[in-house]
Amino acid sequence: MKVLLVYPEFPDTFWSFKHALKFIRKKSSAPPLGLLTVSSMLPKQWEQRLVDLNIQSLSNKDLDWADMVFISAMTVQRDPAKRVISRCKIAGLPVVAGGPLFTMEFDKFDEVDHLVLNEAEITLPEFLTDLENKKTRHIYTTDSYPDLRQTPPPHWPLLNLTQYDSMPMQFSRGCPYNCDFCNVTALLGHRPRTKSAEQILVELDGLYNLGWRSSVFFVDDNFIGNRRYLKDELLPALARWRKGKTGFSFNTEATINLADDDELIQLMVNAGFTKVFIGIETPDNRGLEECNKGQNVNRDLVKDVKHLQRSGLEVQGGFIVGFDSDNQSIFQRQIDFIQNSGIVTAMVGLLQAPPGTKLYERLMKENRLVGGLSGDNADGRTNIIPKMGIETLREGYRHLMEQIYSPNQFYQRVKTFLKEYQPRKINSPLTWQRFLAFFRSVYHLGIIDPGRRHYWDLLLWTLKERPAMFSTAVTMAIYGYHFNKICELHIS
């Protein structure tokens, strides 16, 4: 059997970093972890090829070679996925589909021959057994959750590592919280399930032996869901593994109450973690209570963010506008919070209601759902009818985004961050492309860009006040270039 694993193209979104990646001549921020894991679960005698449409095209030769196509996608990849499926069907190839998009919208993909849904550790073996016995079904699904200690390491050798900026890794699935707009628990459950520290080290060794020497993103929706195992096993093991190795740094997602646990923070920093994405959502307690984000309620969120920054963790933040309790003051409050906190990477989106969430169920009963999800949290679209009125919400959102990613506000926010940030030194070799990225930034941001005055002001300020942070300042400026392009695409 010859299997073609296909990953559809990501649209130009906030998290694609498409415009920033051009500065270091990379084509994608990360490869498809789901397909790489599925690859390791397929029969060893099968021949496999991976076509990631974010770094290469799908050729007729690829289709002629294949006996079957496996495809995985997220909601934001819906339209590219449909194009891939149609092309495969025209070529006469059976298509097997799985992943978040197909699990949530399986009834919208009639052309797919076999839908292997939920978590593949359970449903894929069932499909493979039926395939061998020539009695396959259309849909494979389950209500059970697998033991991740049985999950094989991703099949890294399928990748062209040089085309990616970071590598994905997963330690846990599931989240103990119950935010009503989030579908993570609907898909993966409330109880955090983890791999062993030994499994993670095997995955890291696989990357290291292939020559990877850059960042690794733990894609867990809440990395700190099982704190005791992190403290006792994983983080000490990561710290030991990194000794004597260059280039590796880690980042992940967590909840804001990480700021309460100095022991955990220091263990993460010692292990090589440099960034953490946190769903802050809103500085308004009414909105937090409305969406059941209890872990964020009645906190000094700016203080928490700055504590993490001073401890060596760059905080990237997720924000939402459009809660029922929001009024027109929320837009300026969000601007003020983002600026004061120094969260440079601030993803602000309109409230959306994914199927399977409590928010979706409530708004369906209230007849306040309209259309479907785009899957892009920062494209200025929503599938709900907001209480403040859709035009008021969109206009306020447009103003908010134009403000936080204007050159003046953005570069000032970078300074606010750099004043607080106290990173642990990561032994990262300076690559040729990253060296050249500085000169590309000089040309694009320091000469061509209308905000060039702010760019030079940031660099001069950094050389004077935080010279050790000069490369970080340049990186942030390049991020700002990407974010500004996304604002022009979706907001202007």
C-alpha positions, 0 to 999 in steps of 0.5 A: 500500500502506498499512502499519501499524507496530505496537509492542506494549506493554511490561509494567511492568519494571525498564527501563520506568521507567514509574513514574518517567516519570509525574513528567515526564509522559512515556509511554515511555522510548524509541520502537521503533528497529527499526520506525523503521529498517524504515520507512525501508527500505519503498518510498517510495510506501507510506503508513505509520503508527506505532502505539506501544502504549506511548503510544497505543491501536490503534484500529479506524480504524487497522486499517480504514485499513491493508492490512498490519501490520508488528510487531516485539517483544522477548521481554518483549513476547511476550503483548502481541504475541500479542494484537496479532497476533490482533486484526489477523487478526480484522480480516483483515489480513496480518501481517509480523513481525520482531525479536528475539522472532520470530527466537528463537521463530518456531515459536510464531507460527502466525498470522503470515503472513510472518516476516522474521527476523534483520537486516532489511537482508538479509531485508526486501528479499527479502520486498519483492521477492517481495511485488511478484512475488506469490510470498511465503514464510512465513519469510525468514531468513539466516546473513549479517550486513549492512554497516551502512554501507548502513543508512538513518537511522530514519524519525523523522517518524513519531514524536510526540517529546513522548511520549518521554524519550529517543531510541534510536540504533545505531552498531554490532552484534555483540560480540567477547566470548562470555559464555555466558548472552548471546544477542547473539552468536548473533543478531548475531555476534562481529565488531562492525560499525559505521555511519560517523560521517557516518551517525550525524551524519545521524541526529542532524541528523534529530532536531535538526531535528525539535526534539529536545533531550534524551538519546540512547541508543546501544543497542549491546550493546557500544559500545566494540567498535571502539575505534580507530574510536571514537577516530579518527572517531565521538567527535571527530565527536560532540564537534564536532556538539554545539558550540553545541547545547543539550540533547543528552547520550548514554548507552550500554552497554559492558564494564568494561574501559572503565575501563582506557582513560582516553583513550577515557573522556575522548573519550566524556565530551567527546562528551557521554556521561554514563551507561554500563550495564555488565554486572558480573554478580557480584563472585565470580571463580568465577561470572565464570569459569563464564560466560566473562566473562573481561574482568571476572575478577581486577579491583577492580570497585569501583575501576573503577566509581568511576574511571568515576564520577570521570571523569564517567560514571554507571555503571548495572550489571547483576548475576546470581545463580544461577550453579552456583558461587554459594552462599548468601553471594552474596546479601550479597556482591552487596548489599555490592558494590552499596552500596560501588560507589554503583551507583544503578541496579542491575538484579539478575536470576536467571540465565536461559538464552536459546535459542542460548546456550552456557548453554542448550546445556549445561543442556539436556544436563544436563536442567536447563531448565524452562519458557520465558523471560519476557524480564524480567531482574528479575521473579524468574523463571528457566528453569533448575534452579539447583544451590543449589535454586530456593527458596533462590535465590528467597528469597535474591534476594527478600532482596537486592532488598528490601535494595538498594531499601529507602529506607535502603539506596537513599538511602545509595547515592545519597549514595555515588554523589554523593560520587564523581561528577564530571560534565562540564557538559551545557548542558540547558535546564530544561523546565517538566515537569522543573521540576514533577517536583521538586514532584511528588517532594516530594508523592509521596516527601517527604509520602506515601512511607513513606521520606520521612525518607530523601528529605529527608535526601538533599536536605538532605545534597546542598544542603550537600555537593554543591549542584550535584548537587541536580537529579541527587539528585532524579532519583535519588530518582524512579528509586528510586520506580520501582525500589521499585514494581517490587520490590513487583510482582515480589518482595514 
